[in-house]
Amino acid sequence: MLGIGIDIGGTNTKLVVVNRAGKLLAQERFRTEAAKGPRDFVKRLAAAVEGFRRDYGRQLVSIGIGAAGDVDPERGVLRFSPNLGWRDVKIVGPLEKQTGLPCSMENDANMAAWGAYEIELERKSGNILALTLGTGIGSGLILDGKLYHGATGSAGEAGHLKIEHDGRPCHCGGRGCLEAYCGSYAIMARARELIKDEAAFIKKFAAPGHERFNTICLTNAAAAGHAGARKVWAETGHYLGRGLAGLILLLNPDYVLLSGGVSRARKWFMPAMNKVLGSQQIKTPFSKVRVKVADDADLGSHGAALFGLDRALK
């Protein structure tokens, strides 16, 4: 039996097909293009699912969806997504109607947390804090081996913890959020303040065939010794450490797992992050916790597929 996992991000949406062991069998990616509206998006999503149905037929038994934002998992509604600009969008109902497959939807970081639990840690630890570092920042919690939702299904909005009074503006409409310092849009906004000749920077450091001013370009520059790029990553690590310190003190997890595109720059932001964590006055929770970058770069989509299968086969 196979499951489809969907990770709806602010920039891209990824679909995968996995088996019960988490083995990847197929994948597809397309631009989310939130500005076209949710109805257009769900239509394109259903078309992508139908492509998998042609290949795998009745082996496909479920869909798991991770969406960036505040999700109502009971009703299958995306209540608010700052990075998509959507409010009160029904996704599960329309997708089930168009595909005929049962769907489960959670916040994307919850799905990454489930992927960490199932794939990265093979259910060996029941207390996990997972942070997705992408366009925005999300977090998911596995407590005592169960996905923690909180009173309204909104638990895990770590990206909107206030780490700086009246700080940088965030996509949620507030200021000083962790996301406004460590989300990729915020990282690149800071990079633009320090790197004046953007065109020359892209020409020198962008990945071949992907000539864009993005975190990959910034990581390449840091590896080449560019002082401005290294400064941006060090600042990112400092603020990430500040956010994590509060979360670790509150939750006392066994593991903190980092995933998402920004996590690939671990070499450049983790020293500053670890410095902040090491400077905390209450030492006990920090001596226990292990901070790990996910081996699976697509933990959210794989976790979503396994979560959907878990629910469908119960």
Sequence and secondary structure as in RCSB ss.txt:
>XXXX:A:sequence
MLGIGIDIGGTNTKLVVVNRAGKLLAQERFRTEAAKGPRDFVKRLAAAVEGFRRDYGRQLVSIGIGAAGDVDPER
GVLRFSPNLGWRDVKIVGPLEKQTGLPCSMENDANMAAWGAYEIELERKSGNILALTLGTGIGSGLILDGKLYHG
ATGSAGEAGHLKIEHDGRPCHCGGRGCLEAYCGSYAIMARARELIKDEAAFIKKFAAPGHERFNTICLTNAAAAG
HAGARKVWAETGHYLGRGLAGLILLLNPDYVLLSGGVSRARKWFMPAMNKVLGSQQIKTPFSKVRVKVADDADLG
SHGAALFGLDRALK
>XXXX:A:secstr
 EEEEEEE SSEEEEEEEETT  EEEEEEEE  GGG HHHHHHHHHHHHHHHHHHHGGGEEEEEEEESSEEETTT
TEEEEETTTTEEEEE HHHHHHHH S EEEEEHHHHHHHHIIIIISTT  S EEEEEESSSEEEEEEETTEE   
SSS TT GGG B STT SB TTS BSBTHHHHSHHHHHHHHHHH   HHHHHHHHSBTTB   SHHHHHHHHHTT
 HHHHHHHHHHHHHHHHHHHHHHHHH  SEEEEESGGGGGHHHHHHHHHHHHHT S  HHHHH EEEE S TTHH
HHHHHHHHHHHHT 
